[in-house]
Amino acid sequence: MECCGVRAMVTLAKSFGHGPMSITAMAKDSFVPYAYLEQLIVPLRKSGLVESKHGAHGDFDCRRRRGEA
């Protein structure tokens, strides 16, 4: 389901510059189920498209600006 990955990335790109976003917020904004998004975020992070922020919330952020991905 590539469309779910694209929707998740578009959601992160829209929030670029506003700080990291939780998986819960990404799931809500992109209409991708939370459980599926948890699995989907790993390859996105490993490919360098998404950066994870360690800590209590474990939020995620785009690593590139809107036109660079």
Buried (B, 14 or more C-beta within 10 A) or exposed (E): EEEBBEBBBBBBBBBBEEEBBEBEBBBEBBEBEEEBBEEBBEEBBEEEBBBBEEEEEEBBBBBBEEEEB
